[in-house]
């Protein structure tokens, strides 16, 4: 399970996440949707322990990224980043359209949203 409670994060004076809370059960397939700059990647970096929230807490399998043995935590978390090259696109993706719109989803929030 991955859960976040009242997460806040800023890059300097630029607040990216404000009071974000969520819970994803083990085995649950979940996507993160949001506009460019809404904090999707930041949220994943917090979950992986690459960034630390300015306030709030994030747990993966009951452990925070800063708890105890970093190697043990690293066994719980993995990420594959496609970047701009080698990026795997869904069949409905279009470069000129926002992928969430192409999927028939409407995102009305500036904060990232988890969709299960």
N, C-alpha and C positions, 0 to 999 in steps of 0.2 A: 504494500500500500504506500502511496505517496500522498502526503498531506501538507498543506501550508495554512498557517493561521496568522492573519493580520500582517501579512508581509508588506514591507515598504522598502523601496530602493530608489536611489538617485545617483546619477552620474554628475557629480558636482551639484550645481543648482537645478539641474534638469531632473525632476521627479518622473520616474518611469513606472513604478508600481506603487499604488496607494491602497493600503488596507485590503489586500487580495487574500482571500481564503478559499480553499478547495480541498477536495478529498477524492482520490482515485483508488478504487479497490484493486487488489491484486488480480491480475488476469483481465481487467476491464480495458477495452480498447477505447482510447480517448485521443481527441485532437485538440490542438490549441489554435484558435482563430483570432485574428485581430489585424487591424490596419498596420502599415509600416510604422515602426517606432512605438508600438503600443506595449512592448515588454515581453513578447513571446520568447525570444531567445534569452533575455535576461532571466525570466522565470526558470527556464531549463538550466541555465548556468548556476542559479541559486540551488536548484535541486541536486546538481552534480558537485556542489561545493566549490565551484570555481569563483564564485562571488559570495559575499556575506550580506544578508539583509541589514538595512540600517535599523530595522526593528521587526519583530515578528519571528516566527520559527517555521522551519521546513523540516519534514522528516521523511525518510525513505526506509521502509520496513522497520519503523520505530526508532531509527537512529538519525541524529542530525549530522550533517557533513563534518561538524567540528567535534563530535563525540569520539573519544578514544582513538583507536587505530585507523589511520587514513587508508591503509592498504585493505583492511577489512571492509571499509565503506566503499572503496573503489571496486570491490568484487560485486557490489550491489547495483552499481550504476555504469552504464555504457552509453555512448552516443556515436553516431556516424553522421558526419557533416558533409553534405554534398557540395556546398559552396555554389558558386555560379556555374562552374564547369562540372559536368558529371551529375548535375542535379536531376534526380528522378522526378518526372512530372506525371501527374495523373492524366488520363486521357482527356478529361474535360478542361485541362489547363490551357489558358491562352495568354500570351505575353502582354497583349494590350488590355486584358481585362483582369480585374482582381479575382484571384482563384476562388474566394469564398462566394462571390457573386455568380461565377460560372457554375458552382456546385448547387446553386439555388438557395444559398443561405444569405441572410441579411445580418450584418454586424453593425449594431447601432452604438456600441460602446467604444470608448477610446482605450479601455483596458482589455487585456487578452481574455478570451473566454474559452473554457473547457467544454468540449462537446463530446458526449458519449454516444 
